[in-house]
Amino acid sequence: MTSKQTTIVALLLGSLCADISSAPTRSSGGWKQKEFIITFWCAPPATDEALARVAAEGYNLTWVPAEGLDVAARHHLRAMLTSEETSGARSLLPNG
């Protein structure tokens, strides 16, 4: 390794150590994650029966159309809105 390469490696390692030492800690009131988001790739229909099973399995985030928001809330699930226009499913259809 040349002296130039050694210097570059030393600078990179030094900056990495500086970033780690300046990261927030619990005692400084830094950010702390309260719970993990647990979701899935293909959401079931936004019905009471389906979302009750989702909640019973331990998931806490589901994908629903706007009309499914109340159903998700009844089962204490977080919800992300979905629609045919934003899901990309239309582009997979023959005339999409």
Secondary structure, DSSP 8 states (H G I E B T S, - for coil): --HHHHHHHHHHHHHHHHHHHTS--GGGT-----S-----SS---S-HHHHHHHHHTT--EEEE-GGGHHHHHHTT-EEEE--HHHHSHHHHSTT-
